[in-house]
Every structure is written in structure tokens, then in C-alpha cells.
């Protein structure tokens, strides 16, 4: 398959913060839900820093009687300027972290990786990393590492590449030349834990010019499903919501992408999300494709990422 043909199947989510207001059918939702949306809108409008939402100040008992109602236009927000860097006399360690106290620690234990800044020579182990590729499945990350091993002509596609995190049951990690493949599990909590330790690992290893990818599969527009354990809306509500999203230009909602984009943005780590959708939600909520078809779908993101990495790798 020509790599160019993958463009119609793989969705790269550049702007992960576009939020679609519920369609007209969502007017049936509870009043509190609409109010919460207004609170977020009003607070963002009064943010002291462009592009950074202000945070409502904590509500005390003494202030509760005079605290603005959620629907009020003049929403009180925190007066602290989030753009102003806090003064500190402690030198920060590197560009991928923003915690000056890391430099004061005798050892930083990356517990879920089974690594440590004192027990391991992290610069020697990871200092040459230029690409970090993450995905939910441990098996998929090993398969990707083997694929890159052959693509970069560093070894065979069947080589038994060791799992660096073999002594922990949380994540898996494989290194092939300048490529680090790390699993992150499923959901925002799991990937946020992994990314927190990954950024510190890049810092301790003194890595530079690293590019990160989140690769994997998704169920398309995964909201408003009719096949869950609970369902409090109608099939008509679902279709109205999906059509509203599609009319707004949205084709896929991928749950781990939000925190991946946020942490890449905060750390200054260039990143992209490349996923393949497994079904058309307008046609149903459950996956019916065969194992062979799904396996071929899952290989498409790694093919695209591999092409990009090889192109960059061969220039050096």
C-alpha cells in the first residue's frame, strides 16, 4: 500500500481543544448541565491571559451567600495571573519539565517504569532518543518496535526486543535506535501517569529535539452510544448529536488525545496524534470487522509514523 493512500483513513488531530456545543436536541438535558457550560464560557472570557482559562476561586462558607450564581455574566475568577512565572531561586532542570524542585532531589524514582535517576544511567540508556511513540496496548508497542527495527535496518522484524519495564506490570517500553515505544494503557488517568514519568525521563536523560506520537485505534465519534450499561437519551438524540458534530467538521473523538496534547503543549514537546477509526458510528456502535481486517487497520498508523521517522532518520 502506498503511504499516500492512508490519508483518507488515518485522522491526525491537530486541534484537540475544539469543543462542540450540544445540538438542539440536547435542550432536553438537565438545567445544571447547560449552566456548567455557561460557567466555563464566562470564566474563560474573564481570563487574565489570552488562551489560558481562569480558574474560579475556592468557595468559602462566609462567601457562599454572595458568590455569583453559575448563570451570571460576571463570573468571578481567580485573580492570579497564570502567565506569570513564579519566582524561585532553584534552577530548573531542562525544557521538558517545569518543576525546579527536581534538581534538589537526591534521586527521582520513576516508579511505574521501574527506573531511577540514581539506580540507572539514564543519559547512557536514553540520551539518543529522538522519537517517542505511545499507544495503549503493550503488544502493539512491541510489534511497532519490531517493525521499526526492520524499517531502520537495525535488525529483524522478529527480533526479541527486551521490555525495559519488564519488572513492572503497569507499562511496557521498547527502545530501537532513536525510537522509544511506550504503552500507556487505556484512558486519560493511565496515559497521564505515563506521560508524567516519560517527561522526567527525557529530562534526566538529557534528551533534545524529541518528537512524540500517540498512535492507535478509536471508535470514531464515541459519544451518545446506545449499547452501554446505561442510556438516558433516545436514538434520535444520538443521531442529532452525531450530525451536529459532523457538520462542525468533527470526524473522530479520541479519548487519550486531550491529555496528550495538553502535556505536550505544557512541556514544549512537539507531538501528533495518529489514529485509525474502526467503525462508522452513523451505522452502529459495535465493531463487526474480522480480526484480519482489524489487524490491518491497526498497522496503518505505524506505517505512516514509520515512514516519517525513516525519512528523518536517513537524513542524519
N, C-alpha and C positions, 0 to 999 in steps of 0.2 A: 504494500500500500504506500502511495506517495504521501509524504508528510503534509503536503498542502491540502490533501483531501480531508484531513482531520478537522479543519476549521469549522465545518458545519456541525460537528459532533461534540467538540470539546468547548466548554464555556470557560473563558477566563474572566473572573470577576474583578474588574479594576476598581469599581466604585461600590464598596460593600456597605456604605452607610446610607444609601438611598432608601428612604422609608416610605412606604405607600400607605396613605390614609385608608381605612376600611371603606368599602364601597357603600352605596346607598342601602344595600341590604343589611349592612352592619348597624343600621339605626335601631335594629331590634336588640342590640346588645345593651347591657346594663348601663345606667347613667354614670356610674362610677368609672367605667372604662373610658367613656368619652371625656370625662373630667381629667383623668390621668393624662390623656393626650394633650389637653389644653394646658395642663400644668407644665409639661415638657416644653411646649411651644413658647409659653410666656417666659419661662425661666431662661430659655436659650436666647430670647430676644434681649434680655437684660444682662447677658453675659458681658463681663468687662474685657474679654479677649476674643477677637473675631475667630470663629471656628472652634472655640472651646466652650461647651455648655457650662454655665454656672451651676453650683450645687446649692439647693435650698439649705438654709441654716438649720441646725438642730432645734427641735421644738421643745421648749421647757414648759413646765406646768404653769409658771407665772405668766408666760407669754401666750399660752394656748388660747386665752379668751380674745386676744387681739390679733391673732395670726390670720392673715388673709385666707379666705376660702379658696378652694382649689380652682374655682372658675373665675376668680377675679383677674382683671387685666394687669393690675400692678402686683405681680408676684414678687415677693421678697426673695432675694437670692444672696448667697454668700458674698461678702464684700472683699474677700481675699482675692488678690489678682493671681489667677493660675498661671499667667505667663511670666511672672517674676520669679526668678530662681532664688531659692532660699540661701541666705548667707551661711557659709560654713568654712571652717579653717582646715577641714580634712580634704585631701586631694582625692579626686575621683580616679577610678582605675582605668577605664577605657571607654570607647564610644558606644558600646552596645549595652551598657548598664548605666543607671543613674542613681547610684547608691554609694556615697562616699565612705560609708562605714565598712564596706567590703575590704578596703585597704587596711583597716585596723584589725582584721580577724587573723588569728594565727593559722587557722585552717578553715576553708569553706568546703563543707561536705555536701556533695551533690547526691543526696540520699537515694533518689529514685533511679539514678544512673549507676549507682554503686561506684562512684568516682569521688576523688577528693583532691584539693589543691596541694595537700601535703603528702598524701599517700601515693599520688601518681604524678609523673612528669607530663603534665597536660600540654605544654608547648611542643614537646617532642612527639606526643601522640597525635595531636590535632592541629598543630600550628600551620600546616599546609592546606587546611580546609578552605575551599573557595565556594562550594555549593552545599547547601543543606536541603535535603528533600525529606519531607514528612508525610506520613499517611497513617490512617487509622490502624490498619492490620499489620501485625508483626510479620506474618507470612509474606504479605505484599512487599514489605520493605526489604526482606531478604531476597525476594525474587528480583526487585529493582536493582539491588546491589550486584547480583549476579549478571543481570543484563548490562549494567554499566561496566562491569569488569571485562566483558567481551567487547562491548562497543568502543571502549577506550584502549582496547588491545593490551590490557594489563593481566589478563588471564582468561580462563574459560567461563562459559555461562553456567557450568555445572560445578564450579569450584565451591568447596565447603568454607564459605567465609565465616569467620568466628563472630559470635554475638558479643559485643563489648559489654553489654549489660546482662550477661548470662546469669549472674548471681542475684539478680532481682527479678521479680515476676511482674513488674509494672510496665516497663518499656523494653524494646529491642533496638539495638544500634549496630550498624554495619558501616565500615569505612573501606572505600575503594579509591585509592589515589586521592584526588582533591574533593571527593564526594563523600558526604556523610548522610546516610539514610537512617532515619529515626522514626519509630512508630509513636503515635500519640493517643491511641485508644479512641473511644467514641465520646463525643460531646464536648462542650466548652470547658467544664471543670478539668477534665483529663488533659486536654491539649494545653490549657493554661499552666498546669503544673509542669508539663514537659518543656514548654517554651521558657518558663522562668529559669529552669536549670540549664537549658540549652544556651540562653544568652549569657549566663555566667560562665559556662564552659568556654564559649568563644572568647570571652574576656580573659579568663585565666590562661587560655592557650595562646593569647596574643594574636588572634586571627585578624586579618584585614581583608577588605574588599570581598566580603561574603555575600552571596545571593541565596535567598531562601524560596522554597516552593512548598505549597501544600497541594498534594495530588490525591486523587481518589474518585469515589463514586458518590452519587447523590440521587435522591428520588424526585428530582425536579422541584416543582412548587409544592413543598412538603406540608403546607398548612391546610387546614379545613379538610382533613381526611375523614372518611366515613367508615373506616374499618378499625378504629381504635377501641379501647376498652370503654371509653365514654364518648358520647357525641351529643351536644346540646344545640345543634343547628340542623337545618334541613339540607337536602341535596341541592335545592335551588339556591340557598345561601352560599353553598360551596362553589357552584358554578359562577355565580355573580362575582364572588371574590376572585376566582381564578381569572375570569375575563377582565376584571378591572386591573389585575396585576399585569396581564399580558398586554393590555392597551397602554400601560405605562412603560412598556419596554422590558419587563422582567420575565425571564425565561427559567430561572433557577434560583432557589434559595438553599444555600448550603450552610449547615449549622456551625461548623467549626471556623468558617471563614471570618466571622466578625472578630473574634478574639485574635486570630492570626494576623489580620490586617491591623488591628489596634496595637498589638505588641511590636509588630514590625515598624509601624509608624513611630511609636514612642522610642524605640531603640535606635532608629535610623538604619535598620536592616532592610535593604531592598527585597521585596517579596512579591510573589504572584500566586494566585490560586487557580489550579487547572483541574477541572473535574469532568467526568462524563456522566450524563444523566441516563438512568436505567429505564425510565418509562415516561410516557406522556400522561400527565395527571388528568387531562381532559377525557382520557379514555378509561381511566380506572386508577385505583390506589395500590394495587398489588403487582409485584413483579411476576411475570409469567414466562419470561425468556428462558431458554435452556441453559444449562451450565456452560456449554461450549460457547454460546453467544455471549453470556455474561463475562466469561474469561477474556474473550476478545475485546469486549468493551473496556474492561479494566486495564488492558495493556495500552490503550490509546494515549492516556495522559503520560505514561512513562516513555512512550515513543517520542512524543513531542518534546518533553523535557530532555530526554537523552540527546535528541538532535541539537537542541540549544547548547547543552553542556559540551558536546563533542566539538561543535563549531567554535566555542570559546577556548576549549582545551587545546585544540590543534593550532591555535594562533600563538600559543606560548612557546 
